[in-house]
Amino acid sequence: MADWGPVIVATVLFVLLSPGLLFQIPAKNKVVEFGNMQTNGASIFVHSSIYLGLITIFLIALDLHIYVYD
């Protein structure tokens, strides 16, 4: 029995919260820009902080598990 919950949650959050892919906070000229495919140090810090908060909520607070049986 394998627990795939942490792997799936971490992968989905990593893809969705990559700076510049869907949105970027803070952007170069605005507070939020959508789909600009650029990044900077401040946006990396903000996105990694959001990632840490969400993965903590999903894996520790909600105790999310996805089991695969062989």
Protein Blocks (a to p, Z undefined) as FASTA:
>chain_A
ZZfklmmmmmmmmmmmgghilmccddfklmbdghklpacfklmmmmmmmmmmmmmmmmmm
nopacdddZZ
